[in-house]
Amino acid sequence: MRHLLTGIACLLLLFLNTLLVFVPVMLLGLLKRLPWRPWQHLCSRGLTGVAECWGTVNNWAFARLCPTRWDVRGAEHLKRNGSYLIICNHQSWVDIPALMQVFNRKIPYFRFFLKQELIWIPLLGLAFWALDYPFMKRHSSADLKKNPRLRTRDLEIARQACEKFRGQPVTVVNYLEGTRFTPAKKADQQSPYQHLLKPKTGGIAFVFGILGQQLDAVLDVTLVYPDGRVPGFWALLSGQVPRIIIDVQTRPLPPELRQDDFERNPGFRRAVQKWIGQIWQEKDERIDQLQHEAASR
């Protein structure tokens, strides 16, 4: 009964908070469509401020109602006026509030690469649209083989989104796996990693190509749920997640990856893939290390 009451109270607070910010977000999102650049930047700052207030209230709700211990490592020396790319392993909806706990008001507000289906989430979907989150459509291997232009369409969406962020402090979040990790998905794609799916580098290469010169660093985030069971969102709301490890490693972006043409330069594509492949191997080993460390306590 205690977990049920905690979950209902937390869910109600999150819903009311979302409802309160929905009107200003939509109003600013519509006003931002006016074709005057200084006005658009002003609306963007207003949207960011509202979104950060929303995140602060959500963090407060989790702190007051849920016993979860957020075990944060390595999130020092971040800049509110900097620009970052966050890459993170993806296991659950809980991953998003975990990032919010660590980074809200410490770096510019997040912009996620989202699945197109998320635009239909009540209230949040329209808020994502107003905040210029890029919506990416999933395509099966068969669809891409049948129509290769589908891949180009998603990359163009990534390019357009990054162009909007140019010249202003921004944090772009990219779940390189493209979907949440499950053992079945790992087996299906024959992933060489123990705890991760294969990373996709197309979207991140566009981020490097367009925003590379203004990025201060890449924040390599590794999320681990120490009890060995990946929780659902309700488990977090209802106070059934005792601890989450959020390990942050700040990585400088190599100069050769700061700007280039992803589509026309195969050498650049290979360099991005090699760099991400090395990070992904280290992340897989890091997850194993953190899990063993947690189990030995």
RATATA-V346640 format. One record per backbone hydrogen bond with DSSP energy under -1.0 kcal/mol. CO is the residue of the C=O (numbers start at 1). NH is the residue of the N-H. E is the energy in kcal/mol with one decimal. If there is no record, write none. Layout:
BEGIN
co: [CO & CO]
nh: [NH & NH]
e: [E & E]
END
This chain:
BEGIN
co: [1 & 2 & 3 & 4 & 5 & 6 & 7 & 8 & 9 & 10 & 11 & 12 & 13 & 14 & 15 & 16 & 17 & 18 & 21 & 22 & 23 & 24 & 25 & 26 & 27 & 28 & 30 & 31 & 34 & 36 & 37 & 38 & 39 & 40 & 41 & 42 & 43 & 44 & 45 & 46 & 47 & 48 & 49 & 50 & 51 & 52 & 53 & 54 & 55 & 56 & 57 & 58 & 59 & 60 & 61 & 62 & 69 & 69 & 70 & 71 & 73 & 79 & 83 & 84 & 85 & 86 & 87 & 90 & 92 & 93 & 94 & 95 & 96 & 97 & 98 & 99 & 100 & 103 & 103 & 109 & 111 & 114 & 115 & 116 & 117 & 118 & 121 & 122 & 123 & 124 & 125 & 126 & 127 & 128 & 129 & 134 & 136 & 140 & 141 & 142 & 143 & 147 & 148 & 149 & 150 & 151 & 152 & 153 & 154 & 155 & 156 & 157 & 158 & 159 & 160 & 165 & 170 & 171 & 172 & 173 & 174 & 175 & 176 & 182 & 183 & 184 & 185 & 186 & 201 & 202 & 203 & 204 & 205 & 206 & 207 & 208 & 211 & 211 & 217 & 218 & 219 & 220 & 221 & 222 & 224 & 225 & 232 & 233 & 234 & 235 & 236 & 242 & 244 & 245 & 246 & 247 & 249 & 251 & 254 & 255 & 261 & 265 & 266 & 267 & 268 & 269 & 270 & 271 & 272 & 273 & 274 & 275 & 276 & 277 & 278 & 279 & 280 & 281 & 282 & 283 & 284 & 285 & 286 & 287 & 288 & 289 & 290 & 291 & 292]
nh: [5 & 6 & 7 & 8 & 9 & 10 & 11 & 12 & 13 & 14 & 15 & 16 & 17 & 18 & 19 & 20 & 21 & 22 & 25 & 26 & 27 & 28 & 29 & 30 & 31 & 32 & 33 & 34 & 36 & 40 & 41 & 42 & 43 & 44 & 45 & 46 & 47 & 48 & 49 & 50 & 51 & 52 & 53 & 54 & 55 & 56 & 57 & 58 & 59 & 60 & 61 & 62 & 63 & 64 & 65 & 66 & 71 & 244 & 72 & 246 & 248 & 82 & 216 & 172 & 219 & 174 & 221 & 181 & 95 & 96 & 98 & 99 & 100 & 101 & 102 & 103 & 104 & 106 & 107 & 171 & 173 & 136 & 118 & 119 & 120 & 121 & 125 & 124 & 127 & 128 & 129 & 130 & 131 & 133 & 132 & 114 & 116 & 144 & 145 & 146 & 147 & 150 & 151 & 153 & 154 & 155 & 156 & 157 & 158 & 159 & 160 & 161 & 162 & 163 & 164 & 168 & 84 & 111 & 86 & 113 & 176 & 178 & 200 & 186 & 187 & 188 & 189 & 191 & 205 & 206 & 207 & 208 & 209 & 210 & 211 & 212 & 214 & 215 & 85 & 251 & 87 & 249 & 89 & 247 & 245 & 228 & 236 & 237 & 238 & 240 & 239 & 69 & 71 & 224 & 73 & 222 & 220 & 218 & 257 & 258 & 265 & 269 & 270 & 271 & 272 & 273 & 274 & 275 & 276 & 277 & 278 & 279 & 280 & 281 & 282 & 283 & 284 & 285 & 286 & 287 & 288 & 289 & 290 & 291 & 292 & 293 & 294 & 295 & 296]
e: [-2.6 & -2.4 & -2.5 & -2.4 & -2.5 & -2.6 & -2.6 & -2.4 & -2.1 & -2.4 & -2.4 & -2.7 & -2.3 & -2.2 & -2.6 & -2.2 & -1.6 & -1.0 & -2.1 & -2.6 & -2.6 & -2.5 & -2.4 & -2.2 & -2.4 & -1.9 & -1.4 & -1.6 & -2.3 & -2.3 & -2.3 & -2.0 & -2.5 & -2.2 & -2.1 & -2.0 & -2.8 & -2.4 & -2.3 & -2.2 & -2.6 & -2.5 & -1.9 & -2.2 & -2.3 & -2.3 & -2.3 & -2.1 & -2.5 & -2.2 & -2.3 & -2.3 & -2.3 & -2.3 & -2.3 & -2.1 & -1.0 & -2.4 & -1.3 & -2.8 & -3.2 & -1.1 & -3.2 & -2.4 & -2.9 & -2.7 & -2.9 & -3.0 & -1.5 & -1.1 & -1.7 & -2.0 & -2.1 & -2.1 & -1.3 & -2.7 & -1.7 & -2.4 & -1.5 & -1.0 & -3.0 & -4.2 & -1.8 & -1.6 & -1.6 & -1.5 & -2.5 & -3.0 & -1.9 & -2.8 & -1.8 & -2.5 & -1.9 & -2.5 & -1.6 & -2.8 & -2.3 & -2.4 & -2.2 & -2.0 & -2.7 & -2.0 & -1.0 & -2.0 & -1.6 & -1.9 & -2.0 & -1.7 & -2.0 & -2.2 & -2.6 & -2.2 & -2.2 & -2.0 & -1.3 & -1.5 & -2.1 & -1.8 & -3.1 & -1.3 & -1.2 & -1.9 & -2.4 & -2.3 & -2.4 & -2.3 & -2.1 & -2.1 & -1.9 & -1.4 & -1.7 & -2.2 & -2.5 & -2.3 & -2.7 & -1.5 & -1.5 & -1.2 & -1.5 & -3.3 & -2.0 & -2.3 & -1.0 & -2.7 & -2.7 & -1.9 & -1.3 & -2.4 & -2.6 & -3.1 & -1.5 & -2.2 & -2.8 & -2.2 & -2.6 & -2.8 & -3.0 & -3.1 & -2.1 & -1.5 & -1.6 & -1.8 & -2.4 & -2.1 & -2.4 & -2.5 & -2.5 & -2.3 & -2.7 & -2.4 & -2.0 & -2.0 & -2.9 & -1.9 & -2.2 & -2.6 & -2.2 & -1.9 & -2.3 & -2.5 & -1.7 & -2.2 & -2.7 & -2.4 & -2.2 & -2.3 & -2.4 & -2.2 & -1.5]
END
